[in-house]
Amino acid sequence: MQPVIPLRRMLTLRIVLEGSEPAIWRTLEIDDGIMLDEAGLALQCAMGWEHAHLQAFHSDPPYERRGAADPITWYEERSRWEIGIGEPQEITTLGQALNAADGELYFEYDFGDCWMHKITVESQRAKAPGEAPYRVVAGQLRAPLEDSGGIHGWQEKLSILQGNPAPEDLEAQDIVAWMHWRGGRWNPLDPAEFRREVANLRLDMLAAQFTGGNGLGRWFETMEPELRRALSVPAAQIGLSLDPAGGAAPPWFVELLRPFAVLIELCSEPVKLTAAGWLPPKVVGELLDRAQLAGIDYERGATQRENNMPAVIRLREAAQQMGLLRKTKGVLAATQRGRKLMDDPAALACHVAQRLARPKGEGPKGRDIESDSTFAGWMIRAGGFIPDRMQKYSRHPELFMDKSELLEMFGYWDPNQRGPVNDQSRLPALQFWYLIERLLEFRMRAAGMEAHVPQRLAELSRYLLQE
């Protein structure tokens, strides 16, 4: 058999941020056949940049004269429209650019701060079948903060931070506060730390075009590419991926959903609704008794009426939306799916989770504020924070994060304030999620474990995003 010459190579690149001392560097394995626009995004992921600015590749340092007759610059399409010069990144491979530049490239990120990176090839090999197109092997130090004024501005700010300025030095204190704020709630500022696992999570997301088969991936699919890239940064820093994790539902969540099984069983024989369309009081009473929900809506008296009980209304509506119950001509009956799942609690929990974590938005032009707000809340909880604006000024304000910190990226408009969504906006959530929160709070309060509600919601939020 004749030997086959591999068509693609994996390059091991050494990437060094020019002017950094000590050096901020990464070792990146990358497919030489990818286009430069994608290679630039991969370099941003490897270094820790946030996809917030324009990028360019240069065959020589663009601000130094080294005697090269015809230096080449490769710009993205949107940059070429503005600048009017340069070669296209979108049709030039990384290998072609390296060949044109004699094996050494310069990557510029953010034309204002001018973060310049020197790229050299350390080695190369044939690409294995099915191998990921890029992977960070090693690195040192966190990338500078975005918008910190270039390498000299970053070094000045680092000096102030490390000098632990006195409280009376208000200007220095403001700079330190800005650094911790700009460093991100998701990734606390530590200039000496490089998190390789975060870089590779972002690279995995890039390779999948920021979409995937779990709740987070389905949510990302509804967004514009720029928004996907922006939200992938906190997602990776939290430790979220876009592939299904394949884990089982938390046992307490399985038990929490028992009222659904009880309601389905009560409707296994069709139930005739009242003239106003409500469940008969007898059925409501039996539901509350068998599901141990008595008192969930602070009901009073011997007769329980569904029209006065928000939790029961949401429970029935959710069961219908998930295809567990069907309402036809004034009669409520269990569906075939409902009958199958009512005796299998684990399967029922899986079904509920999959339906709950299905975003309602239909692409970038069909956004749904309730769905986006709910998913944003899950991300915040998965990061260890509590998305509750009303509790923002508690004794532990560092535990709380406003959902507007994510939703403002979507460009939502607040009609009440006649301006973009902000931390004073009242942000809704899916009614189904309100129900889950109410059931959990009721159960935990009954068990005297109210303090554990945030922990349980954080666990469930991560599960919903990853399954």
N, C-alpha and C positions, 0 to 999 in steps of 0.2 A: 504494500500500500504506500502510495506517495504521501510524504509528510504534508500536512495542511498548514499553510501560513496563516497565523491568526490575523484577522482584519482589525481588531481593536486591541489597544494596549491600556494597561493601568499604569499611570505615572505616579511616582511618589514625589510630591512637591514640598519644598521648604518655603514657607510664607513668613516673612518678617515685616512687621510694621516699621517703616523707616523712621528713624529719629528716636525710637523708644529705647530707654536705658533704665533698668535692664531690658533686654529685648523681649518684646511681645511676639511670640512666634507660634506657628502651627505646622504639623506634618500632616499632609492630606494625601490620601490615595484617591485618584480620580481618573475616570475614563477619558482618554484623549480625544474621543470622537464626539463628545457633547459640544453643543454650540456655546459660544462665549457668553451669551446672555444667561444661560443656565449655569455655566461655570462661575460667573460672577455672583449669582445667588448662592451657589454652593460655598464660595469663599466667604460670603457674608455669614452664612450659618456657621462655618468653621471658626471664624474669628469672634463671632458674637455680636455682629451688627444687626440692625433691626429692620432691614428692607425699607428704610425711611427716606433714602436719598438716591440720587443718580449714581451711575458707575461707568467706568471706562477702563479699557486695557491699552497700554502703551508699549511700544517696542523699545523705547528708551525713556529715561526720566524726563517728563515733559517740561520741567522747569529748570533743566540743566542742559548746557550745550556740551555734547561729548564728541562732536565732529561727525555725527551720522548724517549722511547726505539726505536721506528721505525717511525720517522717523514715521512710524505708522501709529495711528490711534483708532481704536475700534469703539464706537459708541452704540448705545441702544437706539432704537428707532426714534423714540420720543426726544432724545437728546439731539439727534441729527436734524430733526425738524427745527429745533431752536438754534443750533450752532451752525448748521449748514455745511459741515465738513465731516470727514472721518469715514472709516469703513464700517460696514454693518456687523454687529455682533451676531445677529440672528441667522446668518448664513456662513459664518466662519467658525470652524471647529477649534477647540483648544489646541490640538496638535498642529493645525495649520498656522495658528498664530505663533506658537513656540518656534516652529520652523522658520517663519518669516523674521522672528526676533532673535535668531541664533541661540535658542534655548533659554532665554531669560526674558521675563515679562515684568511689567509694572502694572499693578491694579490700583486704580484710584476710586475711592468711595467718598461721596459727599464733596461736591466741587467747591463748597464754601469752606468747610474745615480742612479739606484736602488730606484725607487719610491715605497715604501712599504705602503700598505694599510691594516688596520685592519678591518675585517668584522665581525659584530656580528648581531644576529637575535633579533630584538625587538619584533616582533609579527608574527603571521601567521593566515591565513584564507583560506576558500575554494575559488577557482578561479571561477568567474562568467562566464557563457557561452559567448563567443565572446570577452572577456576582453583582452586588449592588454597585451603582455607578460612582459612589463616593463614600469615603469614610475617614474620619479623623483618627489618626494613630496616636498623636501626642501633641502637647502644647504647653505653654507657660504664660501665666498671668491673664487676668481678665482684660478684655478689650476696653479701651477708654469709653467713657460715657458719650452718647450721642450729643452733639451740639455743645461740646465742652471747649470749643475754640481751637481745634487742631492739636497736634502733639505738644506744642509749647503751652497752650492753655491747659491741657490735661496735666502736664507736669507741674505747673503752678498750682493747680487745684489739689493735686496729690500732696504737694508740699504743705499746703494749708491744712488738709485733712490730717496728715500724719503729725503736724505740729500741735494738734489738740488746742486750738485757740482759746484764749480766755473769754469768759462770758461777756466782758465789756467790749470786746472787739466785735462789734455788731456786723461789720462787713464780712469778716471771716466766718462768723457764725451763719450768716445768710448763705455763704458759699457752701459750707458743710451741709446745711439743711437742704440746699438744692441738690447736692450730690446724692444724699440719701433718698430724696424724693425721686430724682431722675434715675437712680439706680434701679428703682422698681420695687413695688411691694412683693412681686413674685420672686425676685432674685436679689436678696439683701446685698448691699454693696460690700465687697471684699476684693480690693484691687489685686491681691496676691492669689486669688482662687481662679482656676480654669476648670470648668465642669465639662469634661469630655462627653459624658453621657447625654448632656443637654444638647451639645453640638450635633451629636449623631442622631438624636431624636428629631431635630430640625431637618437634618439631611434626609432622614427616612421620609419625613413629610414632603420635602421637596421632590424626592424621587417619585412619590405617589401623586404629585401635582396637588398636594394639600387636600386630598379627599380620601375617604376610606369607608370601611364597612361597619363601623360602630356608631354610637350616637354622636360623638364629636365629629367624625368624618362625614356623616350625613348632614350635620349642621353646616359644616364647611362647604359642602357641595352647593348650598343655596346662596353662597356669597360670590362677589366679584373676586378675581384672582388677587388683587392688591389687598383686599380685606382678609382673605385667607392667610396670606403671608404675614400680615400684621398680627393676627390673633394666634398664629402658630408660635410666636415668640413666648408669650406667657404660658401657652399650653405646654410647650416643651419644658419650660422652667418649672412647671408644676409636676412634670413627670407623666404627662398624658401622651398617648400615641393615637394613631388613626386606625389601627387594626383591632379587631375584637380580641379581648383578653381571654375569653373562653372560661371565665370563672363562674362559679355558682352564685346565685343570689344570696345575700346575707340571710341567715336563718330567721332573724327577727323580722325582716321584710316579708318573708314567706308567711309568717304568722300574722303580720299586720294586715294582710289581704284576705283574711278569713271572712270578713263581712261580704266580700264578693261571692265567695262560694256559698254562703248562707242564702244570699239573695237569689242566686241562680237556682238553688235547690227549692226555694219557696215558689219559684216561677216554673219549676219543672212541669207542673200542671198549670196551664194558662190562667192568669189572674185577670179578672175583669176590673178595670180601673173605674174610679168614680166618674160622675158626669163631668167634673172639672178636669179629669185626666190625672188624678192622683192615685197612689196606692191606697187600698182600703186600710183604715186604722188598725184592723185586726192583723193584717200582714205586717204593717209597720211595727206594731207592738211585738210580734213574734221575731222580727228581724232584730230589734233592739235587745230582746231577751237572749236569743240564741247566739248573737254575735257579741254580746256583752258590751253594748254601746249605750245603754241607758244613761242619760245625763250628758251625752256628747253635745247636744244643742240646748242644754239647760231647759228641757221641756218640763212642763208642769201639768199636773192632773193625770187622771187615769187613762185618758184617751190621747194617743199620740197621732198627730196629723202631719202628713208629709209636707204640706204647704207651709208649715211653721218650722221646718227642720232643714236648714241649708245642707248639713252633712249628708242626710239621707237623699235629698234631691241630687246632690253632686254624685253620690254613689250610684244611683240609678242611671243618671245621664252618662257617667263614665262607662258603666257596664254596657249600655247601648252603643256608645261610640266604639267600644272595643269589639263589638260583634258577639257579646256574651248573652245579651237579651235583645228581643225584637218586639217593637210595639206595632200592632196592626189592628185597625178598627176598634180602638178602645180596649185592646187586650194586650197584656205583657206576658211574653213567654220566653223560656230559655231556648237559645239556638242550639244547633248540633255541636258547635264549637264549645258553647258554654257547658253543655251536658258532659262533654269529654273532659273538660278542664276542672270541673267542680270537685272531682274526687282525686285530683292530682295537684296538690298545693304547689310543688316546685315548678311544674309546667305552667300553672296559672301565673305564678310570679314572673316567670320568664316572658310569658305573653304580655302581661301588663307592662313590664319594663320596656319591651320592644316597642309597644304602642306609645308609651309615654315619651320615649326618647326618639320619636319620629317628628322632626321639625315641620311646622305648618307652612313656612315660607316656601314659595314656588319660584325660586331663583331670585337674582338681584332686584328685579322689578316687582316682585310679589312678596315683599317682606311682611312679617307678622310680628308686631311689637310684643304680644303676649308670649309667643314662642321664643323670640330672641331674648327677651328679658328672663325667661325661665332658664334657658341654656346658659346665659351669662351668669345667673345666680349659681348654677351648678359648678361652673368653672371657678367662681370665687370660693365656694365652699370646698371644692377639691383642693384649692390652694391653702386651706386652713383658715379662711376668713369667714365672716358672717355677713351676707348681703342684706342688711336691714337698715335702711336710712333712718328709721324712727329710733333706733338704738345707738346712733352714731356717737352720741355724747355721753355714753356710759362711763363707768369708772375705768374701763379698759378700751378706749377708742381704737387702739391698734388692732383689735380683733375684728373691726368692722370695715367694710369696703362698700362703697356705693356702686350699684350696678351701672350707673351712668358712666363710670370710668371705662367700661367696655362698650356700652351702647352708643356713646357719643361718636364712636368710630363709624357707626352705621349711617350717620347723618339724619337721625330722627329729629323731628320738629315737635316742640312742646307748644300746642296751641294756647294753653293757659298762660304761659309766660311769653308767648310770641317770640320764641327764640329756640335754639338747639336744645336738645335734652341735656340736663345738667343735674347736679347733686340735689337740687330742690324739686326736681320733677317727681311726680307720683308714677312709679313704674309698675305696670300690672304683671301678672303671671298667668299661666294656664290654670283654668278652674280645676283640672284634674290634679295638678300639683298642689293647689290649695287643699284639696281633699286629703292627699297623702300626708301633708304637714299636719293637718287637723287630727287625723287618725293617730299619728305618732305622738303628738303632744298629749292627746287624751289618754293614750295607753301609758305613757311615761309618767304623767301626773298621777294616774291611778296607782302606779307602782312606787310613787315617791322618788322618781328618778328624773325630774325635770332638768337637772343640771347636765344630763347626758344627751339631751335633744340635739344640740349642735354637732356633737360627735357622730351621732347616728345619721344626721342629715348629710354630713360630710362624706361618710362612708357610702351612703346611697347615691349621692351626686356623682362620685367617682365611678361607681358601678354603672350608673345609667349612661355616662359618657363613654365608657370603655367597652360596653357590651353591645 
